[in-house]
């Protein structure tokens, strides 16, 4: 889930307030006006697209070059109380303090200030969310994929914040990952594990590209029968690829691969849904696809599995599987849709 350079920004393009559906609230600390826009974007997807009713409380850790802005008592210890936005109808108590290049996270660990955006959870299961404010993204001069700075950063927020609403449903896969780590303690176990191991394997890359292209073709075709056939072929290739990984390296990565594709895919799809929504980014599908393009395999193919799934079932039904008590993978759901 951690993607320090999930999106990169080079050019500042100021978006109108209408893009986010809400004007700035001058009562807030000025640095947090943009956070209200992020929250409004989340409400739009959460309510209008996913039609979900409950939202889990989250501790926020946001920062710029000088200050950390937080709702965490641990992160904000000895800080200055400020006025900030509420999340949906959930009031939040905000604190601001100088970070001097280092931030204490809600789990009491310290981290250096850098370009990063991720969701995590405390030992008691409570989620927290870490991300820089727009000015910090701009300072690092990274590529905005042509959709503009504020739009881009909103997409980052939507992707990562969505994970905070899933963390408590991931206990089963957590056990799988824990068991895997005991067997392979030196593996860098995260959503990019396959990319890490096979990025220089020409045979793997050839098969993977064909498989990934099939998922995208299936999502974009307008012919129902073709979509079903392409989906079946893509799923078959995915299963063969996963089996080959086990035969070659002895690593049973199938469950984790399906899980990471799903987790990263729904994060990307959440951002995409806002980008194409008339009350959100209001972009064409083609431009939105360019806007969310990334170098990370799990995010690219993961998105395609969810995008394809949205051709078989409505997003609000998908959301029930993605944000419920137990996460069902996009691969399992696609297999059910095209089962003979």
VEXMARDREN-864282 format. One line per 3 residues: number of its first residue (from 1); their letters; for each residue x, y, z of N, C-alpha, C. Coordinates in steps of 0.1 Angstrom, whole numbers, always signed. Layout:
! residues N
NUM = a = X Y Z X Y Z X Y Z; ... $
//
This chain:
! residues 340
1 = xxx = +8 -12 +0 +0 +0 +0 +8 +12 +0; +20 +12 +5 +29 +23 +5 +34 +26 -9; +32 +38 -14 +37 +41 -27 +42 +56 -25 $
4 = xxx = +55 +57 -22 +61 +70 -20 +60 +79 -32; +59 +72 -44 +58 +80 -56 +47 +75 -65; +35 +72 -58 +23 +67 -65 +19 +77 -76 $
7 = xxx = +20 +90 -73 +18 +100 -84 +29 +110 -82; +33 +116 -93 +44 +125 -93 +39 +138 -99; +44 +150 -95 +38 +163 -98 +49 +172 -104 $
10 = xxx = +46 +178 -115 +56 +188 -121 +50 +201 -123; +37 +202 -125 +31 +215 -129 +20 +218 -120; +19 +231 -115 +8 +235 -106 -3 +240 -115 $
13 = xxx = -15 +233 -114 -27 +238 -121 -38 +240 -111; -42 +252 -109 -52 +255 -99 -66 +251 -104; -73 +243 -96 -86 +238 -100 -96 +247 -93 $
16 = xxx = -108 +248 -99 -119 +257 -93 -125 +249 -81; -131 +257 -72 -138 +251 -61 -149 +242 -65; -155 +245 -77 -166 +237 -82 -162 +223 -85 $
19 = xxx = -150 +221 -88 -144 +208 -91 -146 +198 -79; -146 +204 -67 -146 +196 -55 -160 +197 -48; -168 +206 -53 -182 +207 -48 -184 +215 -35 $
22 = xxx = -173 +222 -30 -175 +229 -18 -164 +240 -17; -169 +252 -13 -159 +263 -12 -151 +262 +1; -140 +270 +1 -131 +270 +12 -139 +275 +25 $
25 = xxx = -135 +269 +36 -140 +274 +49 -129 +283 +55; -132 +295 +56 -121 +304 +61 -119 +303 +76; -127 +296 +83 -125 +294 +97 -114 +284 +100 $
28 = xxx = -111 +275 +90 -101 +265 +92 -87 +272 +91; -77 +265 +97 -63 +268 +95 -62 +268 +79; -56 +278 +73 -56 +279 +59 -50 +267 +52 $
31 = xxx = -40 +260 +58 -34 +249 +52 -43 +237 +51; -55 +237 +58 -64 +226 +58 -76 +228 +49; -77 +239 +43 -88 +241 +33 -88 +230 +23 $
34 = xxx = -77 +226 +18 -76 +216 +7 -81 +202 +13; -79 +200 +26 -83 +187 +32 -98 +186 +32; -105 +197 +33 -120 +197 +32 -124 +192 +18 $
37 = xxx = -116 +196 +8 -119 +192 -6 -117 +177 -7; -107 +172 -1 -104 +157 -1 -116 +150 +5; -120 +155 +17 -131 +148 +24 -144 +149 +15 $
40 = xxx = -147 +160 +9 -158 +161 +0 -158 +152 -11; -146 +150 -17 -144 +140 -28 -147 +126 -23; -142 +122 -11 -145 +109 -5 -160 +107 -3 $
43 = xxx = -167 +117 +2 -181 +116 +5 -188 +114 -8; -184 +120 -19 -191 +118 -32 -190 +104 -37; -178 +98 -36 -176 +84 -40 -183 +74 -30 $
46 = xxx = -181 +77 -18 -186 +68 -7 -201 +68 -8; -208 +79 -10 -222 +80 -9 -229 +77 -23; -223 +84 -33 -230 +83 -46 -226 +71 -55 $
49 = xxx = -213 +67 -54 -209 +56 -62 -210 +42 -54; -204 +42 -42 -204 +29 -34 -216 +28 -26; -223 +38 -23 -236 +38 -15 -233 +31 -2 $
52 = xxx = -223 +34 +5 -220 +28 +18 -225 +38 +29; -228 +32 +41 -235 +40 +51 -226 +43 +63; -216 +35 +66 -208 +37 +77 -193 +40 +73 $
55 = xxx = -187 +48 +82 -173 +51 +80 -165 +49 +93; -154 +43 +92 -146 +40 +104 -138 +52 +108; -137 +55 +121 -129 +67 +125 -114 +65 +122 $
58 = xxx = -107 +75 +118 -94 +75 +114 -86 +86 +120; -73 +83 +124 -64 +94 +128 -56 +99 +116; -56 +112 +114 -49 +118 +103 -36 +124 +107 $
61 = xxx = -26 +121 +98 -12 +127 +100 -9 +133 +87; -11 +146 +85 -8 +154 +73 +3 +164 +76; +11 +167 +66 +22 +176 +68 +26 +184 +56 $
64 = xxx = +33 +195 +58 +39 +203 +48 +54 +204 +51; +61 +214 +46 +75 +215 +48 +78 +218 +62; +69 +224 +69 +72 +229 +83 +64 +223 +94 $
67 = xxx = +51 +220 +91 +42 +216 +102 +36 +202 +99; +32 +195 +110 +24 +184 +109 +10 +188 +114; +0 +184 +108 -14 +187 +111 -21 +173 +114 $
70 = xxx = -26 +171 +126 -30 +158 +130 -42 +158 +139; -49 +146 +139 -60 +144 +148 -55 +133 +159; -43 +129 +158 -37 +119 +167 -32 +126 +180 $
73 = xxx = -35 +122 +191 -30 +127 +204 -15 +125 +205; -11 +113 +200 +3 +110 +201 +12 +118 +192; +7 +119 +179 +15 +127 +169 +14 +142 +173 $
76 = xxx = +3 +147 +178 +1 +161 +181 +5 +165 +195; +11 +156 +203 +14 +160 +216 +22 +173 +218; +17 +182 +227 +23 +195 +229 +21 +204 +217 $
79 = xxx = +12 +201 +208 +10 +210 +197 -1 +220 +199; -3 +229 +190 -13 +239 +191 -27 +235 +185; -37 +236 +193 -51 +233 +188 -55 +242 +177 $
82 = xxx = -60 +237 +166 -65 +245 +155 -79 +240 +150; -85 +248 +142 -98 +244 +136 -96 +238 +123; -101 +226 +121 -100 +219 +108 -113 +213 +104 $
85 = xxx = -113 +206 +92 -126 +200 +87 -130 +188 +94; -143 +185 +93 -148 +172 +98 -149 +162 +87; -149 +150 +90 -150 +139 +80 -164 +134 +80 $
88 = xxx = -172 +137 +69 -186 +134 +68 -193 +142 +80; -199 +134 +89 -206 +141 +100 -198 +138 +113; -185 +134 +111 -177 +130 +122 -167 +142 +126 $
91 = xxx = -170 +149 +137 -161 +160 +141 -147 +155 +144; -137 +163 +141 -123 +159 +143 -116 +170 +151; -108 +167 +160 -100 +176 +168 -86 +177 +162 $
94 = xxx = -82 +189 +157 -69 +190 +150 -59 +197 +158; -46 +193 +157 -35 +199 +163 -24 +202 +153; -16 +212 +155 -6 +216 +146 +7 +218 +154 $
97 = xxx = +18 +213 +148 +31 +215 +155 +43 +214 +145; +54 +221 +148 +65 +220 +139 +71 +206 +140; +75 +200 +128 +80 +187 +129 +95 +185 +128 $
100 = xxx = +102 +196 +124 +117 +195 +123 +122 +183 +115; +115 +179 +105 +119 +168 +96 +116 +154 +101; +109 +153 +112 +106 +140 +118 +92 +140 +124 $
103 = xxx = +85 +129 +122 +71 +129 +127 +69 +116 +136; +63 +117 +147 +60 +106 +155 +46 +101 +151; +45 +89 +146 +32 +84 +141 +23 +79 +153 $
106 = xxx = +10 +77 +150 +1 +73 +161 +5 +60 +168; +14 +52 +161 +18 +39 +168 +31 +42 +176; +35 +55 +177 +46 +59 +185 +60 +57 +179 $
109 = xxx = +60 +52 +166 +72 +51 +159 +75 +64 +152; +88 +67 +149 +92 +79 +142 +95 +77 +128; +91 +86 +119 +94 +85 +105 +100 +99 +100 $
112 = xxx = +109 +98 +91 +114 +110 +84 +104 +116 +75; +103 +129 +74 +94 +136 +65 +99 +134 +51; +90 +129 +42 +94 +126 +28 +81 +124 +20 $
115 = xxx = +82 +123 +7 +70 +120 -1 +65 +106 +2; +54 +105 +9 +48 +92 +12 +33 +93 +14; +26 +83 +12 +12 +83 +15 +8 +68 +17 $
118 = xxx = +3 +66 +29 -1 +52 +33 -11 +52 +44; -18 +40 +45 -27 +37 +56 -21 +26 +64; -23 +26 +77 -18 +16 +86 -28 +15 +98 $
121 = xxx = -25 +6 +107 -34 +5 +119 -26 +2 +131; -32 +6 +142 -26 +3 +155 -29 -11 +160; -23 -15 +171 -24 -28 +176 -39 -32 +179 $
124 = xxx = -47 -21 +182 -61 -24 +186 -70 -23 +173; -64 -22 +161 -71 -22 +149 -76 -9 +144; -73 +2 +152 -77 +15 +147 -68 +20 +136 $
127 = xxx = -74 +25 +125 -66 +29 +114 -61 +43 +115; -49 +46 +108 -44 +60 +107 -39 +62 +93; -38 +74 +89 -35 +78 +75 -24 +89 +75 $
130 = xxx = -14 +87 +66 -3 +96 +65 -2 +101 +51; +0 +114 +49 +1 +120 +36 +6 +134 +37; +14 +139 +27 +17 +153 +26 +6 +162 +20 $
133 = xxx = +6 +174 +24 -3 +184 +18 +3 +188 +4; -6 +194 -4 -2 +197 -18 +11 +204 -20; +14 +214 -11 +26 +222 -12 +38 +213 -12 $
136 = xxx = +38 +202 -4 +49 +193 -3 +51 +185 -15; +40 +181 -21 +41 +173 -34 +47 +182 -45; +43 +195 -45 +48 +204 -55 +63 +207 -53 $
139 = xxx = +67 +208 -41 +81 +211 -38 +90 +200 -44; +85 +187 -45 +93 +176 -49 +93 +174 -65; +85 +183 -71 +85 +184 -86 +84 +171 -93 $
142 = xxx = +73 +165 -91 +70 +152 -98 +59 +153 -108; +58 +143 -116 +49 +144 -128 +34 +142 -123; +26 +151 -128 +11 +151 -125 +3 +143 -134 $
145 = xxx = +8 +137 -144 +1 +129 -154 -9 +137 -162; -7 +150 -162 -15 +159 -171 -29 +162 -165; -32 +159 -153 -46 +161 -148 -46 +172 -137 $
148 = xxx = -34 +178 -134 -34 +190 -125 -31 +186 -111; -25 +195 -104 -20 +192 -90 -31 +189 -81; -41 +197 -79 -51 +194 -69 -59 +182 -72 $
151 = xxx = -61 +180 -85 -68 +167 -89 -60 +155 -86; -47 +156 -89 -38 +145 -87 -37 +141 -72; -35 +151 -64 -34 +149 -49 -47 +143 -43 $
154 = xxx = -58 +148 -49 -71 +142 -44 -72 +127 -47; -67 +123 -59 -66 +109 -63 -58 +101 -53; -46 +107 -49 -38 +100 -40 -45 +98 -27 $
157 = xxx = -52 +108 -22 -59 +107 -10 -70 +96 -10; -78 +97 -21 -89 +87 -23 -84 +73 -23; -73 +70 -30 -67 +57 -30 -63 +52 -16 $
160 = xxx = -55 +60 -10 -49 +55 +3 -59 +56 +14; -68 +66 +15 -78 +67 +25 -87 +55 +25; -91 +51 +12 -100 +40 +11 -94 +27 +18 $
163 = xxx = -81 +26 +19 -75 +14 +26 -78 +15 +41; -80 +27 +47 -83 +28 +61 -97 +22 +64; -105 +21 +54 -119 +15 +56 -119 +0 +53 $
166 = xxx = -107 -5 +50 -106 -20 +47 -98 -27 +57; -90 -21 +64 -79 -27 +72 -85 -38 +82; -97 -35 +87 -102 -45 +97 -108 -57 +90 $
169 = xxx = -109 -57 +77 -114 -69 +70 -103 -78 +64; -91 -75 +68 -80 -82 +62 -73 -92 +71; -80 -96 +81 -73 -106 +91 -69 -119 +84 $
172 = xxx = -78 -124 +75 -75 -137 +69 -62 -136 +61; -61 -126 +52 -49 -125 +44 -37 -122 +53; -39 -115 +64 -28 -112 +73 -22 -125 +78 $
175 = xxx = -30 -135 +81 -25 -148 +86 -17 -154 +75; -21 -153 +62 -14 -159 +51 +0 -153 +50; +0 -139 +51 +12 -132 +50 +22 -135 +61 $
178 = xxx = +16 -137 +73 +24 -140 +85 +31 -154 +83; +23 -163 +78 +28 -177 +76 +39 -176 +65; +37 -169 +55 +47 -167 +44 +60 -161 +49 $
181 = xxx = +59 -151 +58 +71 -144 +63 +79 -153 +72; +73 -163 +78 +80 -172 +86 +89 -182 +78; +84 -185 +66 +91 -194 +57 +102 -186 +49 $
184 = xxx = +98 -174 +45 +107 -165 +37 +109 -152 +45; +117 -152 +56 +118 -140 +64 +126 -129 +57; +133 -132 +47 +141 -121 +40 +134 -115 +28 $
187 = xxx = +122 -120 +25 +114 -114 +14 +108 -101 +18; +108 -91 +9 +102 -78 +11 +87 -80 +8; +80 -84 +18 +66 -88 +16 +57 -75 +15 $
190 = xxx = +54 -71 +3 +44 -60 +1 +37 -62 -12; +29 -52 -16 +22 -53 -28 +30 -54 -41; +43 -51 -40 +52 -51 -52 +61 -63 -52 $
193 = xxx = +58 -74 -45 +67 -85 -43 +69 -92 -57; +59 -94 -65 +61 -100 -78 +69 -91 -87; +67 -79 -87 +75 -69 -95 +89 -70 -91 $
196 = xxx = +92 -71 -78 +105 -71 -73 +113 -84 -78; +106 -95 -78 +112 -108 -81 +113 -110 -96; +104 -105 -104 +103 -109 -118 +105 -98 -128 $
199 = xxx = +109 -86 -124 +110 -74 -133 +121 -76 -143; +130 -85 -141 +141 -88 -150 +140 -101 -157; +129 -108 -155 +126 -121 -161 +119 -119 -174 $
202 = xxx = +125 -120 -185 +119 -118 -198 +108 -127 -202; +109 -140 -198 +98 -149 -200 +86 -146 -192; +88 -143 -179 +77 -139 -171 +70 -126 -176 $
205 = xxx = +78 -116 -180 +73 -103 -184 +65 -105 -197; +69 -113 -206 +61 -116 -219 +48 -121 -216; +47 -131 -207 +34 -137 -204 +25 -127 -196 $
208 = xxx = +32 -120 -187 +24 -111 -178 +18 -100 -187; +25 -95 -197 +20 -84 -205 +8 -88 -213; +8 -100 -218 -3 -106 -226 -15 -107 -216 $
211 = xxx = -13 -112 -204 -23 -114 -194 -29 -100 -191; -21 -90 -188 -26 -77 -183 -34 -71 -195; -29 -72 -207 -36 -66 -218 -50 -72 -220 $
214 = xxx = -51 -85 -217 -64 -92 -219 -74 -86 -209; -70 -84 -197 -79 -78 -187 -84 -64 -191; -75 -56 -196 -78 -43 -201 -88 -43 -213 $
217 = xxx = -84 -52 -223 -93 -54 -234 -107 -58 -231; -108 -67 -221 -121 -72 -216 -129 -61 -210; -122 -52 -203 -129 -41 -196 -134 -31 -206 $
220 = xxx = -127 -29 -218 -130 -19 -227 -140 -23 -238; -140 -36 -241 -149 -40 -252 -164 -38 -249; -171 -35 -260 -186 -33 -258 -194 -45 -261 $
223 = xxx = -187 -56 -265 -194 -68 -268 -194 -77 -256; -206 -81 -252 -207 -89 -239 -200 -102 -240; -203 -109 -251 -197 -123 -253 -182 -122 -254 $
226 = xxx = -177 -112 -261 -162 -110 -262 -156 -108 -248; -163 -100 -240 -159 -96 -227 -157 -109 -218; -167 -117 -219 -167 -130 -211 -156 -139 -216 $
229 = xxx = -154 -140 -229 -143 -149 -234 -129 -143 -231; -128 -130 -232 -115 -124 -228 -112 -126 -214; -122 -124 -205 -121 -125 -191 -116 -140 -187 $
232 = xxx = -123 -149 -193 -119 -163 -190 -105 -166 -194; -100 -161 -206 -87 -163 -210 -77 -156 -201; -80 -144 -197 -71 -136 -188 -70 -143 -174 $
235 = xxx = -81 -148 -169 -80 -155 -156 -72 -168 -157; -74 -175 -169 -66 -188 -171 -51 -185 -171; -48 -174 -178 -34 -170 -179 -28 -166 -165 $
238 = xxx = -36 -159 -157 -32 -155 -144 -29 -168 -135; -38 -178 -136 -36 -190 -128 -24 -197 -132; -21 -198 -145 -9 -205 -150 +3 -197 -145 $
241 = xxx = +3 -184 -146 +14 -176 -142 +17 -179 -127; +7 -179 -119 +9 -181 -104 +14 -195 -102; +10 -205 -109 +14 -218 -108 +29 -219 -112 $
244 = xxx = +33 -212 -122 +47 -213 -127 +56 -207 -116; +51 -196 -109 +59 -190 -99 +62 -200 -88; +52 -208 -84 +54 -219 -74 +64 -229 -79 $
247 = xxx = +62 -234 -91 +71 -244 -97 +85 -240 -98; +87 -227 -101 +100 -222 -103 +108 -218 -90; +101 -212 -81 +107 -207 -69 +102 -214 -56 $
250 = xxx = +91 -222 -57 +86 -228 -45 +78 -218 -37; +75 -206 -42 +67 -196 -35 +52 -197 -39; +44 -200 -29 +29 -200 -32 +24 -186 -30 $
253 = xxx = +24 -178 -41 +21 -164 -40 +7 -161 -45; -1 -172 -49 -14 -170 -55 -23 -162 -46; -25 -166 -34 -34 -159 -25 -30 -144 -23 $
256 = xxx = -17 -142 -21 -12 -128 -19 -13 -120 -32; -11 -126 -43 -12 -119 -56 -27 -115 -58; -36 -124 -56 -50 -120 -57 -54 -109 -47 $
259 = xxx = -49 -110 -35 -52 -100 -25 -46 -86 -28; -34 -86 -32 -27 -73 -35 -34 -67 -48; -37 -75 -58 -44 -70 -70 -57 -63 -66 $
262 = xxx = -64 -70 -57 -77 -64 -52 -76 -52 -44; -67 -52 -34 -65 -40 -26 -60 -28 -33; -50 -30 -42 -45 -18 -50 -55 -15 -61 $
265 = xxx = -62 -25 -66 -72 -22 -76 -83 -14 -72; -89 -16 -60 -100 -8 -55 -96 +6 -51; -83 +7 -47 -78 +20 -44 -77 +29 -57 $
268 = xxx = -72 +23 -68 -72 +30 -81 -86 +32 -86; -95 +23 -84 -108 +24 -89 -116 +35 -82; -113 +37 -69 -119 +48 -61 -115 +61 -67 $
271 = xxx = -102 +63 -70 -98 +75 -76 -104 +77 -90; -104 +67 -98 -110 +67 -111 -124 +71 -111; -132 +65 -102 -146 +68 -101 -149 +83 -98 $
274 = xxx = -140 +89 -90 -141 +103 -87 -137 +111 -99; -127 +107 -106 -122 +115 -118 -133 +116 -129; -140 +105 -131 -150 +105 -142 -164 +110 -137 $
277 = xxx = -166 +112 -124 -179 +117 -119 -181 +131 -123; -193 +134 -128 -196 +148 -132 -195 +158 -121; -197 +154 -108 -195 +163 -97 -181 +162 -91 $
280 = xxx = -173 +153 -97 -159 +152 -92 -149 +158 -102; -140 +150 -107 -131 +154 -117 -136 +158 -130; -148 +151 -134 -155 +154 -146 -146 +152 -158 $
283 = xxx = -138 +142 -158 -129 +139 -169 -135 +128 -178; -130 +127 -190 -134 +116 -199 -127 +103 -193; -132 +92 -197 -126 +79 -193 -112 +78 -198 $
286 = xxx = -110 +82 -210 -96 +81 -216 -86 +90 -208; -90 +102 -204 -81 +110 -197 -79 +105 -183; -90 +100 -177 -89 +95 -163 -80 +82 -163 $
289 = xxx = -80 +74 -173 -71 +63 -174 -57 +67 -174; -54 +78 -182 -40 +83 -182 -37 +89 -169; -46 +95 -162 -43 +102 -149 -40 +92 -138 $
292 = xxx = -45 +80 -139 -42 +70 -128 -31 +60 -132; -26 +62 -144 -15 +53 -148 -3 +53 -139; +3 +42 -136 +14 +41 -127 +24 +30 -131 $
295 = xxx = +36 +31 -126 +46 +20 -129 +44 +8 -121; +35 +8 -111 +34 -4 -102 +24 -14 -108; +29 -26 -109 +21 -37 -115 +8 -40 -108 $
298 = xxx = +9 -40 -95 -2 -44 -87 -13 -33 -88; -10 -21 -90 -20 -10 -92 -25 -11 -106; -17 -13 -116 -21 -13 -130 -31 -25 -132 $
301 = xxx = -26 -37 -130 -35 -48 -132 -46 -49 -122; -43 -45 -110 -54 -45 -100 -66 -36 -104; -63 -24 -109 -73 -16 -114 -81 -22 -125 $
304 = xxx = -74 -29 -134 -81 -35 -146 -90 -46 -141; -87 -53 -130 -96 -64 -125 -109 -58 -120; -107 -46 -112 -119 -40 -107 -127 -33 -118 $
307 = xxx = -120 -26 -127 -127 -19 -138 -135 -29 -146; -129 -41 -149 -136 -52 -156 -148 -57 -148; -146 -58 -135 -157 -63 -126 -169 -53 -127 $
310 = xxx = -166 -40 -128 -177 -30 -129 -185 -32 -141; -180 -39 -151 -188 -42 -163 -198 -54 -161; -196 -61 -150 -205 -72 -146 -214 -69 -135 $
313 = xxx = -210 -60 -126 -219 -57 -115 -217 -42 -111; -227 -36 -105 -226 -22 -102 -216 -19 -91; -210 -7 -91 -200 -4 -81 -205 -5 -67 $
316 = xxx = -217 -3 -64 -222 -4 -50 -222 -18 -45; -224 -27 -55 -223 -42 -51 -209 -46 -49; -200 -41 -58 -186 -44 -56 -181 -39 -42 $
319 = xxx = -186 -27 -39 -181 -21 -26 -185 -30 -14; -196 -37 -15 -200 -45 -4 -189 -56 -1; -183 -61 -12 -172 -71 -11 -159 -65 -7 $
322 = xxx = -157 -52 -11 -144 -46 -8 -143 -40 +5; -154 -35 +11 -154 -27 +23 -162 -34 +34; -165 -47 +32 -173 -54 +42 -164 -60 +53 $
325 = xxx = -170 -69 +61 -162 -75 +72 -151 -84 +67; -154 -90 +56 -144 -99 +49 -142 -95 +35; -129 -93 +31 -127 -89 +17 -127 -101 +8 $
328 = xxx = -135 -100 -3 -135 -110 -14 -127 -105 -25; -118 -113 -31 -109 -108 -41 -116 -106 -54; -111 -96 -62 -116 -94 -75 -115 -106 -84 $
331 = xxx = -105 -114 -82 -103 -126 -90 -114 -136 -87; -117 -138 -75 -128 -147 -71 -141 -142 -77; -144 -129 -76 -156 -124 -81 -157 -125 -97 $
334 = xxx = -146 -123 -103 -146 -124 -118 -149 -138 -122; -143 -148 -115 -144 -162 -118 -159 -166 -117; -166 -160 -107 -180 -163 -105 -188 -158 -117 $
337 = xxx = -184 -146 -122 -192 -139 -132 -191 -146 -145; -180 -153 -148 -178 -160 -161 -178 -175 -160; -183 -180 -149 -184 -194 -147 -194 -200 -156 $
340 = x = -190 -211 -163 -199 -218 -172 -211 -224 -165 $
//
